[in-house]
Amino acid sequence: MTGSVNKVILIGTLEGAPLVRINRSGSAIVSFNLATSDKWKDRRTGAQRVRSERHRIVVFNPDLVAVARDQLHNGSRTYLEGVLQTRKWTDGAGIARVSIEIVLDHDGGALVPLDTGAAPAAA
């Protein structure tokens, strides 16, 4: 489709520490979960309501891998920009699996730790 856009912008809180792995070519990859939440007042009851979402983030961009590895930790408030990507595979038991991730790849993305006062890292 011409003129389409695949861009995700999130501000959230890390759940757990970033996981650093080395792929077959020797490049580092970082993955982590980012929690976001919406808050609103229920019109019927007047009670405060909260809905949380957890997003799987995968970082391939070497500059952003360094930022994630060195500056992010459990509970870090973080701003990021990436693309939505769906992966499909079959696990060891032969069950079809689907994973939806936000990917910060070699061509771009942004990752800004908000609790450190650090300058934005973008590619």
C-alpha positions, 0 to 999 in steps of 0.5 A: 500500500502506497503512503502507509506508515508503520510507527509506534511511539510509547512512553512507559515503564520497564518491567524487569531488566533489559536482556542482552543477547548476541546473535549468530553474526556477533551483534548485540540485541536487547529486549525488554518489556515496557508497560503503559497505562491509561487512567480515566474516571468511570462515568457511571460510578465515578471510580478511577479506572486503569488499564495497563498494556505490556509491550515487547520491545526488541532493539537491533540498532547498535547505538540504541543497544548501548543506551538500553544496556547502559542506562535502562533498568527495572522501573526506568521511565522510557520514551521510544519510537519503533515499528510494529512487527509480527513474527510467526513460528512453530515451537518445539511442540509443533504449536503455531505461535505469534509474537507482536513486537515493537522493533528499533532496527538499524534504519531508525528508532529512538530510545530516551531514558526519561529518569536520567536527564540523558540526551535523546539517542536516535538513529 
